[in-house]
Amino acid sequence: MTTTDDSQNNTEIPNIGKRICDSCGTDLPDGVLFYHCRTELVAAKDATIPDLKHPDKLIAQALSEIAGKDESELLDDIYQELILQLCPDCRSNFMRLINSMLNKGCKGCQKCKTEPIKKEGKLLKFPEKTDEKE
């Protein structure tokens, strides 16, 4: 009997009648606050042109790197879109994780004594309201 690994080939349409948190599995009934998260992972490479003295070796190396991989695995290395529905607690955990990736360094750590490196412009936020009188 052949079994299918759903984690590899998950093409089933989810039951949209019942909404759950994709992280912890908590039910998200109608009317309750939840978060819809859409994230794209896109392969990137700098514009450096490799040494073309031996293009045959470069092509052979590229072919050996992709040999044995199936099409979906190769495509996943280039582009993935993740869509999550999160409860408020899991959204907070997710934001802590993202912020830790953006703000590297230890705050007040005696061991390394480095302050977090702030990266600007990575998270889109609504502008703060200003009291403007016309």
Secondary structure, DSSP 8 states (H G I E B T S, - for coil): -----TTTS------TTS-B-TTT--B--TTS--EEEEEEEE----S-----S-HHHHHHHHHHHHTT--HHHHHHTTEEEEEEEE-HHHHHHHHHHHHHHHSBS-SS-TTT----B---SSS-----------
